């Protein structure tokens, strides 16, 4: 089953694995993209992280709504059954409908903010019991999902699915405009922005425009001179978190960037690029 959306440049080929989920136009969480975001949020919850600290979740509504409209228009039934289920249970606050009282109960909690499931190890609370199960594994160290091809194990099914695709080479998510393929729908969403001309976020000082608010915020640091990421071991500071991460490796001695043509190693990707250009360019 495939979905193509001309507005976003996204074409999704849904595998049997994805078809286990009910795509409900009344519930945006179960659309393909929102499902991926829900998985990411679940990972943050299991790690005890805060969602608002992650740029990954900053998918702008202007970039999503075209795709979501296509999902809502074209997928109106649950793929786990051959007949359309009657959605008798309706939310009194919005237009959400479902055939399950359990689903409605969980949905209503998005309005009330109720989180009845609490962690015994920390102050984490959630509206869904399965989210709590996933979160508790961070404390217990339980990793029930094990790869048969290597020794990889994880406590989270979404991580396991992504990992298995690194062995199988499966890349079901395809760009409509080029030959880019990936096993991660969120990666396809990010890639599709390369083809998009929509840049709604404009700099108030120069003519720079960005597709994402996070990119504009990073650009503004060039004008203000602010360098919020500071090294605890020296006086180095930078505008980018990744630059700080690379810098710290100079202190620790870690050299994760390795030349595939010789024994050269470096803590910086730019140094590896310069090395290859100098010694291995033809």
C-alpha positions in Angstrom: 0.0 0.0 0.0 1.5 3.4 -1.0 0.6 7.0 -0.4 2.0 9.9 -2.4 1.5 13.6 -1.4 2.5 16.2 -4.0 2.6 19.0 -1.4 5.3 17.5 0.8 7.1 15.4 -1.8 6.6 12.3 0.3 5.7 8.8 -0.9 5.3 6.2 1.7 5.1 2.5 1.0 3.6 0.9 4.0 4.8 -2.5 5.0 2.8 -5.2 6.7 4.5 -4.1 9.9 3.0 -0.6 9.5 -0.4 -2.0 8.6 -0.8 -3.4 12.1 -1.7 0.2 13.1 -5.2 1.6 12.5 -5.0 4.8 10.5 -7.9 6.9 11.9 -8.6 10.3 10.3 -10.2 11.4 13.6 -7.0 10.7 15.6 -3.9 12.5 14.2 -1.6 10.3 16.5 -2.4 7.3 14.3 -1.5 9.0 11.0 1.8 7.7 9.6 3.9 10.8 10.5 2.2 11.4 13.8 2.8 7.7 14.6 6.5 8.2 14.0 6.5 11.3 16.3 4.6 9.3 18.9 7.3 6.7 18.8 10.0 9.3 19.3 8.1 10.8 22.2 7.8 7.3 23.7 11.6 7.0 23.5 12.0 10.3 25.3 9.5 9.1 27.9 11.4 5.8 28.4 14.7 7.7 28.8 13.2 10.3 31.2 13.9 13.1 28.7 11.8 16.2 28.1 10.2 16.4 24.7 10.7 20.2 24.5 14.5 19.7 24.6 14.6 17.7 21.3 14.8 19.4 17.9 13.7 16.1 16.3 10.2 16.8 17.5 10.1 20.3 15.9 8.1 19.3 12.8 6.3 22.4 11.7 2.6 22.2 11.2 2.9 24.0 7.8 5.0 21.1 6.6 2.8 18.4 8.1 -0.7 19.4 7.3 -0.6 18.7 3.6 0.5 15.1 4.3 -1.9 14.7 7.2 -4.8 15.9 5.0 -3.9 13.2 2.4 -3.8 10.6 5.2 -7.1 11.7 6.5 -8.7 11.7 3.1 -7.4 8.4 1.7 -7.2 6.1 4.7 -10.5 5.8 6.6 -10.5 2.2 7.7 -8.5 0.0 9.9 -6.3 -2.4 7.8 -6.5 -5.1 10.5 -10.0 -6.0 9.4 -11.7 -6.5 6.0 -14.8 -4.5 7.0 -15.2 -0.9 8.2 -15.8 -0.8 11.9 -18.6 1.3 13.3 -17.2 4.1 15.4 -19.8 4.5 18.0 -17.8 6.2 20.7 -17.4 10.0 20.2 -15.4 12.5 22.2 -17.5 15.2 23.6 -14.7 17.8 23.3 -13.6 17.2 19.7 -14.6 15.2 16.7 -12.6 12.1 17.6 -14.4 8.8 17.0 -13.5 5.2 17.7 -15.0 1.7 18.0 -13.3 1.1 21.3 -14.1 2.4 24.7 -10.5 1.9 25.8 -9.2 4.1 22.9 -11.8 6.8 23.8 -10.7 6.7 27.5 -7.0 7.2 26.5 -8.0 9.9 24.0 -10.0 11.9 26.6 -6.9 12.1 28.8 -5.2 14.2 26.1 -7.8 16.8 27.0 -8.0 16.4 30.7 -4.2 15.9 31.2 -4.9 12.9 33.4 -1.9 10.6 33.8 -3.0 7.7 36.1 0.0 5.4 35.5 3.0 6.3 37.6 6.6 5.0 37.8 7.7 3.4 41.1 11.3 4.5 40.6 10.8 8.2 39.6 8.2 10.9 39.2 7.3 9.9 35.6 3.6 9.7 34.9 1.7 8.8 31.7 -1.8 8.4 30.3 -1.1 5.0 28.8 -0.1 1.8 30.5 2.1 0.6 27.7 4.1 3.9 27.9 4.8 3.1 31.5 6.0 -0.4 30.7 8.4 1.0 28.2 9.6 3.7 30.6 10.2 1.2 33.5 12.6 -0.8 31.3 15.1 2.2 31.6 15.2 1.5 35.4 15.2 -2.3 35.3 17.5 -2.6 32.3 15.2 -5.2 30.7 15.7 -5.5 26.9 13.3 -8.1 25.6 13.8 -7.3 21.9 16.9 -9.1 20.6 18.3 -9.1 17.1 18.9 -12.6 15.6 21.7 -11.3 13.3 23.9 -9.7 16.0 24.0 -9.1 19.7 21.9 -6.0 19.6 19.2 -5.8 22.3 16.7 -3.0 23.3 13.8 -2.4 25.5 11.8 -0.6 22.8 10.1 -2.1 19.8 10.5 0.9 17.6 14.3 0.9 18.1 14.3 -2.8 17.3 12.4 -2.4 14.1 14.8 0.3 12.9 17.8 -1.8 13.8 16.6 -4.9 12.0 16.3 -2.8 8.8 20.0 -2.1 9.0 20.6 -5.8 8.4 17.8 -6.5 5.9 18.5 -3.3 3.9 14.7 -2.7 3.8 14.0 0.9 2.8 10.2 1.2 2.3 10.0 5.0 2.5 10.8 6.5 -0.9 11.2 10.2 -2.0 9.0 11.1 -4.9 11.5 13.5 -6.5 14.8 11.6 -6.3 16.1 8.1 -5.7 16.5 8.6 -1.9 15.2 5.7 0.2 15.2 5.0 3.9 13.8 2.7 6.5 12.9 5.6 8.8 9.8 7.7 7.9 11.0 10.7 10.0 14.2 10.7 7.9 12.1 10.8 4.7 10.2 13.8 6.1 13.5 15.6 6.8 14.8 14.7 3.4 11.7 16.0 1.6 12.4 19.5 2.9 15.4 19.6 0.6 12.9 19.6 -2.3 10.5 22.0 -0.7 10.7 25.7 -1.5 8.6 26.7 1.5 10.7 28.6 4.1 8.2 30.3 6.4 10.7 31.5 9.0 12.4 34.7 8.1 15.3 36.5 9.8 14.5 40.1 10.9 18.1 41.3 10.3 19.0 39.8 6.9 17.3 37.9 4.0 17.9 34.5 5.4 14.9 32.2 5.5 14.5 28.7 7.0 12.2 25.7 6.8 12.3 25.1 10.5 12.2 27.4 13.5 15.2 25.7 15.1 17.3 26.5 12.0 16.3 30.2 12.3 17.1 30.2 16.0 20.6 28.8 15.2 21.1 31.4 12.4 20.2 34.3 14.8 23.2 33.4 17.0 25.4 34.6 14.1 23.9 38.1 14.5 23.9 38.2 18.3 27.3 36.6 18.8 25.9 34.4 21.5 27.6 31.0 22.0 25.4 29.1 24.4 27.3 25.8 24.3 30.4 25.9 26.5 33.1 23.4 27.3 33.5 22.6 31.0 37.2 21.8 30.5 38.4 24.9 28.8 37.1 28.3 27.5 35.8 27.0 24.2 32.2 28.0 23.3 30.2 27.5 20.1 26.8 28.1 18.6 26.1 24.5 17.9 25.7 21.5 20.2 27.4 19.2 17.7 30.4 21.4 17.5 30.7 21.2 21.3 30.4 17.4 21.2 33.2 17.2 18.6 35.4 19.6 20.7 35.0 17.5 23.9 36.4 14.5 22.0 39.7 16.4 21.8 39.8 16.3 25.6 38.7 12.6 25.9 40.9 11.4 23.1 38.0 9.7 21.3 38.5 9.5 17.5 35.3 8.1 16.0 36.0 9.3 12.5 38.2 6.8 10.7 39.5 6.8 7.1 38.4 3.7 5.2 41.6 3.8 3.1 44.3 4.0 5.7 44.8 4.1 9.5 44.0 7.8 9.9 41.6 8.7 12.8 40.2 12.0 14.0 37.7 13.4 16.5 36.5 15.8 13.8 34.6 15.0 10.6 36.1 18.0 8.9 39.6 16.8 9.6 38.8 13.4 8.0 37.5 15.2 4.9 40.7 17.3 4.6 42.7 14.1 5.1 40.9 12.3 2.3 41.2 15.3 0.0 44.9 15.7 0.6 46.0 12.0 0.5 43.4 10.0 -1.3 41.9 12.3 -3.9 42.5 11.1 -7.5 
